[in-house]
């Protein structure tokens, strides 16, 4: 199962769809089976646009004042034997893991979040923590292409990547490519 991840779209009203930023978002999302959005999309039209490629699940961000069946404060999914938990703000990576775990109603293997606009990918105390940064305002820079995430899951095997998704003319992409592999005994 290939899962595409993005967060913090903050799509300005003047831009209708992510493909207005270049062909890279369309190319990337057309290659996945499921899409997870970590919140702060601002307009639900972002979810509508993403749904042309795959089913979409979203976590409500602090800038998402809408009611949409695809979005909840906390999302829990089970995919290929992996439990994925998603909330918009996972808090600081320096928080004790016990405090971060309390964000979810039940234990998860993978935590997906956003909010910081900073890409993060690491494993801590047996949990993979992933934030793709922002696809449109990476590291809080002005509008430009940033990062997306790819999660490839098989029973007992996980491959996660943060991928800089291209360059916006005159505005370099500050996103750092990150990769992680995890193999667990059945």
C-alpha positions as CSV (number, residue, x, y, z in Angstrom):
1,X,0.0,0.0,0.0
2,X,1.4,3.4,-1.0
3,X,0.2,6.3,1.0
4,X,0.8,9.9,0.0
5,X,1.1,12.5,2.8
6,X,0.9,16.2,2.9
7,X,0.1,18.9,5.4
8,X,-0.3,22.6,5.9
9,X,-1.5,23.4,2.5
10,X,-2.7,26.9,3.5
11,X,-3.9,27.3,0.0
12,X,-4.4,31.0,-0.7
13,X,-7.8,32.0,-2.3
14,X,-6.1,33.1,-5.5
15,X,-4.9,29.5,-6.2
16,X,-7.6,27.0,-7.0
17,X,-5.7,23.7,-7.0
18,X,-2.2,22.4,-6.2
19,X,-1.5,21.7,-9.9
20,X,-1.4,25.5,-10.4
21,X,2.0,25.3,-8.6
22,X,3.4,22.9,-11.3
23,X,2.9,19.3,-12.5
24,X,4.7,17.7,-9.5
25,X,1.7,17.5,-7.1
26,X,-0.4,15.7,-9.8
27,X,2.4,13.4,-10.7
28,X,3.1,12.4,-7.1
29,X,-0.5,12.0,-5.9
30,X,-1.5,10.0,-9.0
31,X,0.9,7.3,-7.9
32,X,-0.6,6.5,-4.5
33,X,-3.5,4.4,-3.1
34,X,-4.5,6.6,-0.2
35,X,-3.9,10.2,0.8
36,X,-3.5,11.5,4.4
37,X,-3.6,15.3,4.9
38,X,-2.3,16.5,8.3
39,X,-4.5,19.6,8.4
40,X,-4.5,23.3,7.8
41,X,-5.7,22.9,4.3
42,X,-8.0,26.0,4.7
43,X,-10.4,25.2,1.9
44,X,-12.1,21.8,1.4
45,X,-11.5,22.1,-2.3
46,X,-8.0,20.8,-1.5
47,X,-9.6,17.5,-0.4
48,X,-11.8,17.5,-3.5
49,X,-8.8,18.0,-5.7
50,X,-6.9,15.2,-3.9
51,X,-9.8,12.8,-4.2
52,X,-9.4,12.6,-8.0
53,X,-6.3,10.5,-7.2
54,X,-7.2,8.3,-4.2
55,X,-9.4,8.3,-1.1
56,X,-8.5,11.1,1.4
57,X,-8.4,11.2,5.2
58,X,-7.7,14.5,6.9
59,X,-6.9,15.7,10.5
60,X,-8.5,19.1,11.3
61,X,-5.9,21.8,11.6
62,X,-6.1,24.9,13.8
63,X,-7.0,26.9,10.7
64,X,-9.7,24.6,9.4
65,X,-13.1,26.1,10.3
66,X,-15.3,23.7,8.3
67,X,-17.2,20.5,8.8
68,X,-16.3,17.8,6.3
69,X,-16.9,14.0,6.5
70,X,-13.2,13.4,5.5
71,X,-11.8,15.3,8.4
72,X,-11.7,14.7,12.2
73,X,-9.6,16.0,15.1
74,X,-7.9,12.6,15.4
75,X,-7.8,9.9,12.8
76,X,-6.8,6.3,13.4
77,X,-6.4,3.9,10.5
78,X,-5.2,0.3,10.2
79,X,-3.3,-0.4,7.0
80,X,-1.4,-3.6,6.3
81,X,-1.2,-4.4,10.0
82,X,0.2,-1.0,10.9
83,X,-1.9,1.4,13.1
84,X,-1.6,5.0,11.9
85,X,-2.7,7.9,14.1
86,X,-3.0,11.4,12.7
87,X,-3.5,14.8,14.4
88,X,-2.5,18.2,13.2
89,X,-0.2,19.1,16.1
90,X,2.0,16.4,17.6
91,X,3.7,19.0,19.8
92,X,7.4,19.3,20.2
93,X,9.6,16.3,19.5
94,X,11.2,17.0,22.9
95,X,8.0,16.1,24.7
96,X,8.0,12.8,26.6
97,X,6.7,10.0,24.5
98,X,4.0,9.3,27.1
99,X,2.5,12.7,26.6
100,X,2.5,12.4,22.7
101,X,0.9,9.0,23.0
102,X,-2.0,10.6,24.9
103,X,-3.0,12.4,21.7
104,X,-4.5,9.2,20.5
105,X,-7.3,7.1,22.1
106,X,-5.4,3.8,21.5
107,X,-1.8,2.8,20.7
108,X,-0.4,3.5,17.2
109,X,2.7,2.4,15.3
110,X,2.9,5.6,13.1
111,X,2.1,9.1,14.1
112,X,1.4,11.7,11.4
113,X,1.2,15.4,12.1
114,X,1.8,18.8,10.7
115,X,1.6,22.4,12.1
116,X,5.3,23.2,12.2
117,X,6.0,23.5,8.5
118,X,9.2,21.6,9.3
119,X,9.8,18.1,7.9
120,X,10.4,15.4,10.5
121,X,10.9,11.6,10.2
122,X,12.2,9.4,12.9
123,X,11.5,6.4,15.1
124,X,11.2,6.8,18.8
125,X,10.3,4.1,21.4
126,X,8.9,1.9,18.6
127,X,6.8,4.6,17.0
128,X,7.5,6.2,13.6
129,X,6.8,10.0,13.8
130,X,6.3,11.8,10.5
131,X,5.6,15.4,9.5
132,X,6.0,16.3,5.8
133,X,6.4,20.0,6.6
134,X,4.3,22.2,4.3
135,X,3.7,21.4,0.6
136,X,3.1,25.1,-0.1
137,X,4.8,27.1,2.6
138,X,7.8,25.0,3.7
139,X,9.6,26.2,6.8
140,X,7.2,29.2,6.8
141,X,8.7,30.7,3.6
142,X,6.4,32.4,1.0
143,X,4.3,30.4,-1.4
144,X,6.4,27.7,-3.2
145,X,6.6,24.0,-3.6
146,X,7.7,22.2,-0.4
147,X,7.6,18.6,0.8
148,X,5.3,15.6,0.6
149,X,5.6,12.2,2.2
150,X,5.4,8.6,1.0
151,X,4.6,5.7,3.3
152,X,4.9,2.2,1.8
153,X,3.4,-0.4,4.0
154,X,3.5,-4.2,3.9
155,X,2.8,-6.5,6.8
156,X,5.9,-6.1,9.1
157,X,7.7,-3.7,6.7
158,X,7.5,0.1,6.5
159,X,9.4,2.5,4.2
160,X,8.8,6.2,4.8
161,X,10.2,9.2,2.9
162,X,9.9,12.9,3.0
163,X,10.3,14.1,-0.6
164,X,11.0,17.7,-1.8
165,X,8.4,17.9,-4.5
166,X,10.1,20.2,-7.0
167,X,11.2,23.8,-7.4
168,X,9.2,27.0,-7.8
169,X,11.0,29.4,-10.2
170,X,13.0,31.9,-8.1
171,X,12.0,30.3,-4.8
172,X,14.2,27.2,-3.9
173,X,12.6,24.4,-2.1
174,X,14.1,24.2,1.4
175,X,12.6,20.8,2.2
176,X,15.2,18.1,3.2
177,X,14.8,14.6,1.8
178,X,14.5,12.0,4.6
179,X,14.1,8.3,4.6
180,X,13.4,5.5,7.1
181,X,12.9,1.8,6.9
182,X,11.4,-0.4,9.7
183,X,11.1,-4.1,9.7
184,X,9.2,-5.9,12.5
185,X,8.8,-9.5,13.3
186,X,5.4,-11.0,12.6
